[in-house]
Structure formats: C-alpha cells, structure tokens
Amino acid sequence: MTIIQAAILGIAAVALAVQVKALRPEYSVYIILAAGVVIAFLGVSRLELILDTAKTIGEYIGVKHMYLGTLLKMVGITYIAEFASGICKDAGYSALGTQIEMFGKLSILAVSAPVLLALLETIQRFME
C-alpha cells in the first residue's frame, strides 16, 4: 500500500469519526484506533526493506550489528510511543499520553546506554 492509500485511509477514518462523534463519541476513538493500527501494520510491512538497507550500510561503514540493532530498537520505541500517546491524547487523556511519551524517552535512554558506554571507552583509548 502506498503513502497515498495510507493517507486516504487516515482521512476517511477521521471524516467517519467526526460524523460518528455526534452520535456515539466512544466509537469515534475506536475508528481512529483501528485506522491507526492498520497504518502501523503497513509501516511494519516495510521493516524488512529497512533492515536489509541498514545491514548493507553497516557492512559498508564497518559498524557492528549491535549498534544497528540498537538504532532500530530506538526507532521502534519512538514510533510505538508516539502512536500510543497520540491515541490517548485524541481520546482526551493527555496526561496518560504524556506519561507514555516520558516512558518512551526513558526506554530510549536505557537502550542507548551500552552504545554511550562504548563511545566513552573509545574516546578514553584515544586519550591514552
């Protein structure tokens, strides 16, 4: 599915949710959530291409696969946290959405800690 199809799906879901919101507000959230999940799965379907490209780039520049894996984990955490946060905020629960964003940021920090330590070790070796 192309970006145009994903955009049309999103716009159609919003138009439908706006119409349904007058009658049953809780259903509008479900419509948006369903459209968001479908679009998220469309994005995940592109993941194989992204992984292959990242591995190829890693081979060209001589980066360990651990670092590329960490980078992809950070991107995944960001995507999931933003998606969940957006759904919560759209449903009127912005405090929960903000908490999800905070947890996502802390998760990224935790995942990136080994890379930061490796960088500091490399800098320390050059300083000696």
C-alpha positions as CSV (number, residue, x, y, z in Angstrom):
1,M,0.0,0.0,0.0
2,T,1.4,3.4,-0.9
3,I,1.5,6.5,1.1
4,I,-1.4,7.9,-0.9
5,Q,-3.5,4.9,0.1
6,A,-2.5,5.3,3.8
7,A,-3.3,9.0,3.7
8,I,-6.7,8.3,2.1
9,L,-7.4,5.7,4.8
10,G,-6.4,8.2,7.5
11,I,-8.6,11.0,6.1
12,A,-11.5,8.7,5.6
13,A,-11.2,7.4,9.2
14,V,-11.1,11.0,10.5
15,A,-14.2,12.0,8.4
16,L,-16.1,9.0,9.6
17,A,-15.0,9.6,13.2
18,V,-16.2,13.2,13.1
19,Q,-19.6,12.1,11.8
20,V,-19.9,9.3,14.4
21,K,-18.7,11.5,17.3
22,A,-22.0,13.4,17.4
23,L,-24.0,10.2,17.9
24,R,-21.6,8.0,19.9
25,P,-18.3,9.7,20.9
26,E,-16.7,6.4,22.2
27,Y,-17.0,4.9,18.7
28,S,-15.0,7.7,17.1
29,V,-12.0,6.7,19.2
30,Y,-12.3,3.1,18.1
31,I,-12.5,4.1,14.4
32,I,-9.3,6.2,14.8
33,L,-7.6,3.4,16.7
34,A,-8.5,0.9,14.0
35,A,-7.2,3.1,11.2
36,G,-4.0,3.8,13.2
37,V,-3.4,0.1,13.7
38,V,-3.9,-0.7,10.0
39,I,-1.5,2.1,9.0
40,A,1.0,0.9,11.7
41,F,0.9,-2.6,10.2
42,L,1.5,-1.1,6.8
43,G,4.6,0.6,8.2
44,V,5.8,-2.6,9.8
45,S,5.5,-4.3,6.4
46,R,8.3,-2.0,5.1
47,L,10.5,-3.1,8.0
48,E,12.2,-5.9,6.0
49,L,13.5,-3.4,3.4
50,I,14.7,-1.1,6.2
51,L,16.5,-3.9,8.0
52,D,18.3,-5.0,4.8
53,T,19.3,-1.5,4.0
54,A,20.6,-0.9,7.5
55,K,22.7,-4.1,7.3
56,T,24.1,-3.1,4.0
57,I,25.0,0.3,5.3
58,G,26.6,-1.3,8.3
59,E,28.7,-3.5,6.2
60,Y,29.9,-0.6,4.1
61,I,31.0,1.5,7.0
62,G,32.1,-1.3,9.3
63,V,29.6,-0.8,12.1
64,K,28.8,-3.6,14.5
65,H,25.4,-5.1,14.1
66,M,24.8,-4.5,17.8
67,Y,24.7,-0.7,17.1
68,L,22.4,-1.0,14.2
69,G,20.1,-3.2,16.3
70,T,20.1,-0.6,19.0
71,L,19.3,2.1,16.5
72,L,16.3,0.2,15.1
73,K,15.1,-0.5,18.7
74,M,15.2,3.2,19.4
75,V,13.2,4.0,16.2
76,G,10.7,1.3,17.1
77,I,10.3,2.6,20.7
78,T,9.8,6.1,19.3
79,Y,7.2,5.0,16.8
80,I,5.2,3.0,19.3
81,A,5.3,5.6,22.0
82,E,4.2,8.4,19.6
83,F,1.4,6.2,18.3
84,A,0.1,5.3,21.7
85,S,0.5,8.8,23.0
86,G,-1.4,10.3,20.1
87,I,-4.3,7.9,20.5
88,C,-4.5,8.8,24.2
89,K,-4.4,12.5,23.6
90,D,-7.1,12.2,20.8
91,A,-9.3,10.3,23.3
92,G,-8.9,13.2,25.8
93,Y,-6.4,11.6,28.1
94,S,-3.5,13.8,27.5
95,A,-1.9,13.1,30.9
96,L,-1.7,9.4,30.1
97,G,-0.3,10.3,26.6
98,T,2.4,12.4,28.2
99,Q,3.3,9.6,30.6
100,I,3.7,7.2,27.6
101,E,6.0,9.8,25.9
102,M,8.1,10.0,29.1
103,F,8.3,6.2,29.4
104,G,9.4,6.1,25.7
105,K,12.1,8.6,26.3
106,L,13.4,6.7,29.3
107,S,13.3,3.5,27.3
108,I,15.4,5.0,24.5
109,L,17.9,6.2,27.1
110,A,18.1,2.7,28.6
111,V,18.5,1.1,25.2
112,S,21.2,3.6,24.2
113,A,23.3,3.3,27.4
114,P,25.6,0.5,26.1
115,V,26.3,2.5,22.9
116,L,27.2,5.5,25.0
117,L,29.5,3.5,27.2
118,A,31.2,2.0,24.1
119,L,31.7,5.5,22.8
120,L,33.2,6.7,26.0
121,E,35.6,3.7,26.1
122,T,36.7,4.5,22.6
123,I,37.3,8.2,23.5
124,Q,39.3,7.1,26.5
125,R,41.5,4.8,24.4
126,F,42.3,7.6,22.1
127,M,43.2,9.9,25.0
128,E,45.8,7.5,26.4
